[in-house]
Amino acid sequence: MFITLEGPDGSGKSMQVPALSEFIRSLGYQVLTTREPGGTFIGDQIREVIMRMDNTSMHPRTEILLFCAARAQIVAEVIRPQLEQGVVVISDRYADSTLAYQGYGHGIDLTVLRQILSFATGGLVPDLTLLFDVDVETGLSRRQSGGGEWNRLDDYAVAFHRRVRNGYLELAAAEPARWLRIDAAQTPARVQEDLQKAILTRLGPRS
């Protein structure tokens, strides 16, 4: 099973991954966790280029192609081989991030993006996508006060981040069978409870 975590910046996805993966292991499954961009030697190098604060001149098309290059590598090197072995793969971001950030955020044509994404991923679509939804102001405040990485994408204008969040909500509404919305404004413990309930709707204990 391929599970992806999506959401605006500061939604708290990454901090939930360890507990979520342990819960799935407790159901009797092997689990691999990864992130985008990155997760491979090549992908981590691309991530450095994308996220650097001094790369402010990067064009949105360049941004798209870099993200998709890293994604093509991790799908081929890590995600697809693990899925073929029956491992549950949890990815912190995947192709829907490109639709939300570069599509809705930058205004790039979604039809074109979907063609690029299909090529980069070889058509691999998640079985379940968990949308960590939180209002933009709360999310960015968390990012600024959390002491973690503040990168080039975080630094975009608030209006950009609002378009991203709205994009996520539209994507989720268009594919309700794949997406489940999680209220990420709750306490971390409540968010984890909701995540585990969501997982149990799709993935029961292994017999």
C-alpha distance (Angstrom), angle and dihedral (degrees) to the residues before:
residue distance angle dihedral
M1 . . .
F2 3.80 . .
I3 3.82 114.2 .
T4 3.79 123.0 -176.8
L5 3.79 129.7 -167.1
E6 3.79 116.9 -147.6
G7 3.77 136.9 172.2
P8 3.80 147.0 115.6
D9 3.78 121.9 -61.2
G10 3.79 112.0 -73.5
S11 3.79 94.7 23.3
G12 3.80 91.6 125.8
K13 3.81 99.7 -117.7
S14 3.76 98.4 139.2
M15 3.80 96.5 50.9
Q16 3.82 90.5 55.7
V17 3.80 96.3 53.2
P18 3.85 99.2 84.8
A19 3.81 95.5 51.0
L20 3.80 92.2 41.9
S21 3.80 92.5 51.4
E22 3.81 91.1 48.3
F23 3.79 90.2 51.5
I24 3.80 91.3 53.2
R25 3.81 90.1 47.8
S26 3.81 88.0 53.3
L27 3.81 87.1 59.9
G28 3.79 88.8 60.7
Y29 3.81 102.3 -97.6
Q30 3.77 133.4 126.1
V31 3.81 109.3 -120.9
L32 3.79 134.0 -161.1
T33 3.81 121.3 -170.8
T34 3.77 125.3 -161.2
R35 3.79 140.7 157.5
E36 3.78 142.3 -140.0
P37 2.87 133.4 -90.1
G38 3.78 94.0 24.6
G39 3.77 133.4 20.9
T40 3.81 93.9 132.1
F41 3.79 133.9 59.8
I42 3.80 90.4 -106.0
G43 3.80 93.6 41.6
D44 3.79 93.1 52.1
Q45 3.80 90.1 55.0
I46 3.80 90.5 50.6
R47 3.82 89.9 48.1
E48 3.80 89.9 57.9
V49 3.81 91.0 54.9
I50 3.81 93.9 46.3
M51 3.80 97.1 47.0
R52 3.80 101.9 40.7
M53 3.78 111.2 120.8
D54 3.81 92.1 -141.4
N55 3.83 92.9 60.5
T56 3.80 91.7 82.9
S57 3.81 92.4 135.9
M58 3.82 92.4 64.6
H59 3.80 110.8 129.6
P60 3.84 117.4 -133.1
R61 3.83 90.2 -117.6
T62 3.79 89.8 54.5
E63 3.79 89.2 48.5
I64 3.82 91.0 52.2
L65 3.78 94.5 49.7
L66 3.80 93.3 47.2
F67 3.80 92.0 50.7
C68 3.79 90.5 47.8
A69 3.81 93.0 47.6
A70 3.80 90.0 55.4
R71 3.81 89.6 45.1
A72 3.81 93.7 50.7
Q73 3.79 89.4 53.1
I74 3.80 96.7 49.7
V75 3.80 93.6 45.2
A76 3.81 91.7 52.1
E77 3.80 97.8 38.0
V78 3.80 103.1 35.7
I79 3.80 121.4 0.7
R80 3.80 103.4 49.2
P81 3.85 95.5 42.2
Q82 3.81 90.6 50.1
L83 3.80 93.1 47.9
E84 3.80 89.7 50.5
Q85 3.82 88.2 56.9
G86 3.80 91.9 53.6
V87 3.80 95.9 -104.5
V88 3.81 119.3 147.3
V89 3.81 106.4 -123.7
I90 3.81 120.9 -155.8
S91 3.79 114.7 -168.0
D92 3.80 122.9 -168.3
R93 3.83 95.1 -140.2
Y94 3.78 128.6 -11.1
A95 3.81 139.2 171.1
D96 3.81 95.5 -36.2
S97 3.81 88.3 66.1
T98 3.79 88.6 65.9
L99 3.80 91.4 51.2
A100 3.81 91.3 48.7
Y101 3.81 100.1 41.1
Q102 3.77 105.1 30.0
G103 3.81 96.4 25.7
Y104 3.78 104.9 41.2
G105 3.81 95.8 16.9
H106 3.81 99.2 47.7
G107 3.80 96.7 23.4
I108 3.81 96.8 -119.3
D109 3.81 114.3 161.2
L110 3.82 108.8 -89.4
T111 3.80 94.0 -148.0
V112 3.80 90.9 57.3
L113 3.79 91.2 45.8
R114 3.78 92.5 51.5
Q115 3.80 90.3 53.7
I116 3.81 91.2 51.1
L117 3.80 91.5 46.2
S118 3.78 92.8 49.7
F119 3.81 89.7 53.5
A120 3.82 93.7 46.1
T121 3.80 94.9 47.9
G122 3.79 98.9 35.7
G123 3.80 86.5 -122.4
L124 3.82 94.8 -59.2
V125 3.83 109.1 158.3
P126 3.83 124.4 -175.2
D127 3.79 119.4 -107.9
L128 3.81 90.8 -143.1
T129 3.80 131.5 15.3
L130 3.80 119.2 -166.1
L131 3.80 112.5 -155.9
F132 3.80 113.2 -152.0
D133 3.78 100.1 -155.1
V134 3.80 122.7 -165.3
D135 3.79 132.7 147.6
V136 3.77 114.8 -92.8
E137 3.80 97.8 -116.5
T138 3.80 92.6 52.7
G139 3.78 92.5 46.5
L140 3.79 95.9 49.7
S141 3.81 91.1 44.9
R142 3.79 88.9 54.8
R143 3.79 91.0 50.3
Q144 3.79 92.8 50.4
S145 3.80 95.7 46.3
G146 3.80 98.8 36.9
G147 3.79 96.6 78.5
G148 3.81 93.1 -129.5
E149 3.78 132.5 117.3
W150 3.81 115.4 -43.4
N151 3.78 103.9 -166.6
R152 3.79 140.9 -178.7
L153 3.82 93.6 -87.5
D154 3.81 92.9 49.2
D155 3.79 87.0 55.9
Y156 3.81 94.7 63.0
A157 3.82 117.5 112.7
V158 3.81 120.2 -79.9
A159 3.81 89.7 -112.9
F160 3.82 89.1 60.7
H161 3.80 91.3 52.9
R162 3.81 90.8 48.6
R163 3.80 89.9 54.9
V164 3.80 89.1 49.5
R165 3.80 92.9 52.8
N166 3.80 92.3 46.7
G167 3.79 88.3 48.9
Y168 3.77 91.6 54.6
L169 3.79 90.9 50.9
E170 3.81 90.8 51.0
L171 3.80 92.2 48.4
A172 3.79 91.1 50.4
A173 3.80 92.6 48.1
A174 3.81 90.8 51.3
E175 3.84 93.9 54.5
P176 3.81 107.9 30.9
A177 3.82 92.2 160.3
R178 3.81 90.9 63.9
W179 3.81 103.7 31.3
L180 3.81 129.4 68.1
R181 3.81 119.9 -175.1
I182 3.82 118.1 -136.3
D183 3.80 119.7 -163.9
A184 3.80 98.5 -125.1
A185 3.82 93.6 -177.0
Q186 3.81 88.8 78.1
T187 3.79 124.9 92.4
P188 3.82 114.3 -75.1
A189 3.82 89.9 -109.8
R190 3.81 92.6 54.6
V191 3.80 91.1 45.7
Q192 3.81 89.8 53.4
E193 3.81 90.5 49.7
D194 3.80 90.3 53.2
L195 3.81 91.2 47.2
Q196 3.78 92.0 53.0
K197 3.80 91.6 48.2
A198 3.81 89.0 50.5
I199 3.79 91.6 50.7
L200 3.80 91.9 50.6
T201 3.81 90.2 57.0
R202 3.81 88.4 62.8
L203 3.80 106.8 22.1
G204 3.79 121.9 40.5
P205 3.83 127.5 -173.9
R206 3.79 112.4 -61.0
S207 3.79 111.5 -110.0
